[in-house]
Amino acid sequence: MKYFSNLDSIRSHPLPKWYDDCKLGIFIHWGLYSVPAFAPKSGQLGTIELDERWFANNPYAEWYYNSVKIGHGPSYDYHVNTYGKDFAYEGFADMWKAEHFDPQSWAKLFKKAGAGYVVLTTKHHDGFCLWPSEYTDYNAAKHGPGRDLFGELTAAVRGEGLHMGAYYSGIIDWRYTKRPVTCGYECDYPDNVSYAYSDYAYNQVMELIDRYEPSVLWNDIGWPVKGYTDLPYLISYYYNRVPEGVIGDRWMVNKDDFWYDFSTKEYQVGAAHVDKKWEMTRGLGLSFGYNQTEGEADCIGKDELICLLIDTVVHNGNLLLNIGPKADGTIPSVQEERLLYLGAWLEQNGEGIYGTRPYRTPELKEKNGSQLYFTQKGDTVYLFVAAPQDGENVICMENIFGTTVKLTDLQGNAILYEMEDELLRFTVNAKGTAPVAVRVQI
């Protein structure tokens, strides 16, 4: 199918089955901000009003440049005390070496985690590019690492049979702005309003499409307003080049004025829509970029992470789980442990996650208070007990299936049950406190 540069044409793009089926992706925020690797642990996005107080205390380490530009707050104080008041952010470009970056080991880890796709920040809001762009020398091939980081990781990820995507900060580039972002409005309407910057962003995204053919084109926050009329051509070009590619909803302030294959939710901002594909994204801690002040206690719990994935999938979403590598290219041990724990669980229970669709009842509370979730694949329903106790768990739930069923664990062992007064009662055995899956054949 050929796509033309108008909304009717690009809105005919079907959601690729691979994206709907794989359920889990790995987001990677890695750049110059990984050198200072600092942010205060102020709270999750969506729990604090987006005013100057938020931005001066921004928990996102990848926003370090902006936090310092504000001129007060913890990141500013850290910068002055560590590097000096007059040290320019651009100075990190030659300090960042990525000397231990091994794209093959990263890709193998992501596959072990059970992910189906990976998205790397090719250019975040600081403007530094992780590929050798012909439109700027401010990139990782000309400075610091001296490598095409995106290209190397793309080859390694695809070598493991996973899809590779490109994040690009379209609307914000702090090298083109005079004022720091201090409120939500300035995120959507920054002061880089020139046609020159709009053309720069357009040319770079076209370059990424032509050079790497990313399976996901993940633009952030929005697109330069003066380039809105370019978007239908840009996306139609992308779909023609990568027919199985997908785009998110972060292109225009009013998202429904344009088009997207999936909507996005970030921490507490955004919403799930069971009737349309969406994507949940968050860091393992409070930050996306590596924050040296975060430790085990600041990281999402192992079983909580599994529950997050299940809760996302049953409501028709994918989980794009972020890691923040250190400047040297190593992945912090606490992050690697979370990925391997999730992958081990998916290896045993992925049948009820991959390739499933939402059941007519996505979730309900069991009579004794346990949280239950449901997915469906053909005539089979998968039931997840979210937070079991180690050992036997008696489940007494509303019989939402409405007919005779067969219950087994995922190894095929029969689970006996009884029905009474429209209730379904059965027992599941848990080894530990990770969510337990039950196969329900209607």
N, C-alpha and C positions, 0 to 999 in steps of 0.2 A: 504493500500500500504506500502511496506517495502522499506526503503531507505538504500543504500549501501554507503560505504566510498569512493566514487569517484564523480567527478564533474558531469558526465552525469546523475547520479542518483539523486543527490541533486538538480540539475537544473530542474528536472521534478516536483519539489514541486509547487503545484498551490497556488495562492494567496487566502487565506481563505476569504470567503464572509463576515464574521463578521468584518474583518479589513477594507475591501473596503467600507463597508456600514456605519460604525459608525462615520467616519469623524473627530471626536474630541477626543483627549487624554489629560491627565494631566501628565506633567513631574514634578518630585519633586527632587530638589537638597537640601539635608539636611545632615549635617555632622559636623565634628569638626570646619570647617570654619564658621559655623553658630554662634560660640562663639565670635570671633573677629568681624565678620560680617562687614567687611570693604573692600572697593575698591574705587578708584577714578572713577569719571563719565567721562571717556575719549572719549567714542564713540562706535558705533555699530561695531561688527565684520564684516570685509569686507570693511570698510571705511578708515582704517588705515593700512599701511604696517606692516606685521608681522615681525618686527625686535626687537631689544632689547628695543627700546623706547616703543613699544607697550606692551611688557611683563612686563617692569618695571612700566608701568601705566595701567596695565590690569584692565578693568572694571568688570571682573568676580570675585566676592568675593570668589568663590570656588577655585580660583587659588591663594589664599592668601599665602599659603606655598611657592609656587614657587616665587611669587613676593617678599617675604621677603628674600628668598635665593639669589636673584639677588644682594642684598646689597645696593640698592639705589632706590629712588622713593617714592611715597606717602605711599604705604603699608608698606614699610620698616621703614619709619619715624614714622608711626603710631604705629607699633609694638614696636619699641625701646622706644618711649615715653610712651606707655601704659603698656607694660609688661616687658620691659627691654631687652637690647641687647642679653643677654645670655638665655632668656626664650625660651626653645625648643618648637616647634609646638606640639610635642607629649604631652606636658603638658595640652593641651586643652582636652585630652581624659577624664580626671577625673573632669574637670570643666563642661563638657556637661552633663546635668541632664535630659533633655527632660521631666521635671516634670509635664507638662500640656498636654502631648501628649495623645490625645484621638482618636484612629484610627477609631472608629465608626463615630465620628462627621466629621472627614476628608472625609470618604467614602460617607457620606450623602451629604456633600457639593459638592463633585465631581459629584455625580449623579444629583443634582440640577443644576449644571453647564451644564448638557447635554452631559457629556463625556461618551465614551463607553469603555475606557481603561485608566489605570494608569501605569506609569513607575517610579520606585524609584531608586535613586542612591545607589545600594548595596555596591559598593566600588568606590569612586572617585579617582582622581590621588594622593590624600594624603595617600592612602593605608588603611584607617580605614574602617572596615567592619561593616555593619548594621545588620548582622546576626551572630549567634554563630558558626563561621567557625572552623572546626577541624584543619585547617592548619595554624592558627595564633591566638594568644591571643589578638591581637590588634583589638578588636571588641567591639561592644556595649553591649554584654552580660557580658563581663569581666571587662569593664570599664564604667564609667559615668552612662548612663541610666540603665545598668544592665538588659537589655531586648532584645528580638529578635524583633527589630523594623520592619524588613522586613516581618517576619512571621506574626506579629500582623496585620500589614496593609494589607497584602495579604488576610487574613481571612475576615477582615472587608470589603474590596473592593469586594471580591467575594460574600460576604453576601448581597451586594446591587445589584448583578447581573452584575457587570462590570468585564472586563478582567484585570488581573494584570501582569505587565511586570517587568523585571529586567534590569537595566543599570549596566554595569560593565566596568571599565577602564582596558582594556586588556594590552595595550602597555606601558602606563605610570604609574609608581608607584614611587613617589619621595623618598620613604624609601629605594628603591633599586638603586637610582641614586646618583652620586656624584656631577654632575653639574646641575644647573637650566636650564630650557628651555628658550632660548633667541631668537629663530628664528623658522620659520615654519619647516625647515629641522629637527630640534631637536625634534619637535613633532612626526614626522614620524620615526625618528631614534634616540631615546634617548639612554643613555649610559648603560641602564640595559640590557645588551646583553647576559647574561648567560643562559645556558640551565636550570639552577636551577630556575630562575625566570619564564621562559617559562612554565616549569612543574607546578610551583606554580599557575600561572594564569589558566592553563588548569584544574588543580584539583579543583580550586575554582568554575569555571564555571560549571564543571560537578556536583559539590556539589549543586549548585543552581538549576540545572535542576532536579536532583534526589529528592531534598528536597521540592522544591516549584513548579516545572513544570510551569514556567512563560510563559504567552501567547506571550510575546515579549521578545526577547533576544537582548538587545540594547548594543552592544559593542561600545566603543568610540575610535575614532582616528585610531586605527589599532590593530594589534595583534603582539606579539613578533616574529620577523623575524625567529628566530630559531624554532618556533613552527608552521610555515606555513604548514608543512607536516601533522600536527595533525588536521588541520581544517576540511578536508573532513569527518574524523571520528567524530569529535566533533559535527558538524552540522547534520550529518546523525543520530547520537545518539539522538540529540535534536528532530529532526523531527519524529523519531520513538516513542519517549517518549511523545511528544506534537505535534501530526499531524497537529493541527490547529494553531500552533505557527508560528511566523514570525521573520525574522532577517533583520537588516538594512545593509547598504553598507560599514560600517566602519571596515573592516577586513584587507584589504591589501592596500598598497600605490596605486597600480594600481587596482582600484575597479573592473574592468571588468575581471581581472585575476581569480576572485573567483565567488561568487554568492550572490545575495541578493533578498529579496522579495520586498523591497522598497529602493529607494535612499533617501538621506537626504539633506536638505537645512537648514542652520543656520544663522539667520539674513540675511546678504547680501552675504554670501558665499554659493555657490551651485546654482542649476537651477531647474526649473519645467520642467517636460517632460510629456506631455499629453498622450503619448503612453505607459507610464509605471508608475506604482504607485510610489509615492514619499511622503515624509513627511517634513513639515515645522516645525522647532522648534525655539523658542525664549523665553526669559523671558518677564514678563510683563513690566519690566524696561530694563536696560542695562545689568544687572547681572542675572545669574541663581540662585546662592546661595543668601540668604538674605543679603542685603547691607543696613546698618543702615543710610547711607547718602542719600539714594534714598527716595523720597516722591511722592506725588500726581503728581507733575509737571513732574517727570521723568518716569511716567507710561504711557503706551499706552492708548489713549483715548477710552472711552467705545464704541462709534460708529466706531472708527477706528479698534477696535478689531473685531467687527462683520464683517466689510469689509475685514479684513485679513482672517477670516475664509471663507467667500464667495469666495474671490479671489483664495484661496488655493483649495477649493473644485471644482470650475469650471474648474480648470486645472489639475484635477485628483489627488489631494493631500489630505492628512490628516493634521490637525493642532495639533501638540503636544505642548501644551501651558504650560510653566513652571511656577511653584510657588516656592518661597523660604521661608519656615517656619523659625520662630525664633528658637533660641536654646532651649527655653522652650517648644516647640511643638505647639505654637499658630501660626496661619496664620495671617499675617499683614492685618489690616482692608481694606486697599486700594486694596489688592489682592483679598480678599474675595468679596468685592464689584464688582470688575470686573467679577469674576466668576458668581456671582448671576445675574448680568445684562445680561451677555451672555446667561445664562441658561433661563432667562425669555423670551428673544427674541426667542431662539430656541423652547421654549414651544409653541409659537405662529406660528413660521415659519419653524420649523424643517422638515415639509413635503417636503420642497424644498431643503433640505440639506441631510438628512439621506437616505441612499439607492439609491441615485441618481448617475448618470454617466455624464461625460462631454457632452454637446451638441456640434453639429458640429461647431457652432459659440460660443466660450466660453464667449466672451465679445465684446462690441462695444460702441462707443460714440454716444449718442443721438444727434439730430440736434442742440439742445440748449446747448450741452456740458455735459450733465449728463452721468455718467458712468453706463452702464448696464451690467449685468452678466446673464448667462444662465446655467441651469442644466436640466437634462432630466431623466424621469422615465417612461418607457413604451412609450405611446403615449402622455404623458403630458410633457410640457416644463415649467420650472419655471423661471420667469424673475425677477431679483432683481434691483431695483433702488437704487444705492449705497448711495447717499447723498441727500435725498430729503429735501425740505423745509417743515416746519410745515404747514399743510393744503393742498390745492390743488396743484398738479403738473401736468402740461400738458406735455406729452411725445410724441415726434414726432421722429420716428425711421425708419430705413430701414426695409422693410418687409422681414425679413430673413426666414419667415415660408413658403412662396410661395404657400399658399392655404388659404381657409377660416378657420378662427379660432374662438374659443370661449374664451373670457377673463373673469376671475372672480378673486376676492380676495380669500384668503385662507379660508374664512368663507363661500364661495359659492355665494357671492353676485355678480351679473352680472356687468361687466364693459363695457360700450358702447364704440365703436371705429369706426373709419372711415378709409378707404383706399383711397389714392390719389397719383398718379404718383409714384407708388411703395413705398409709405410711409405709415406707420401705425401710427395713431394718437389716443391717449386715455388719460384719466385723472386718476391719482391715488391720494388717500387721505392719508396723513401721519399724525400720531399723534406723534409729535416730529421730530427728525432728524435721527432716526435709519433707516437702510435700509428697504425698503418696498418690499414685494413679491407679484407677480401676477402669477396666474395659467393660462397657455395657453394650451388649448386642441386643438390639430390639427384636 
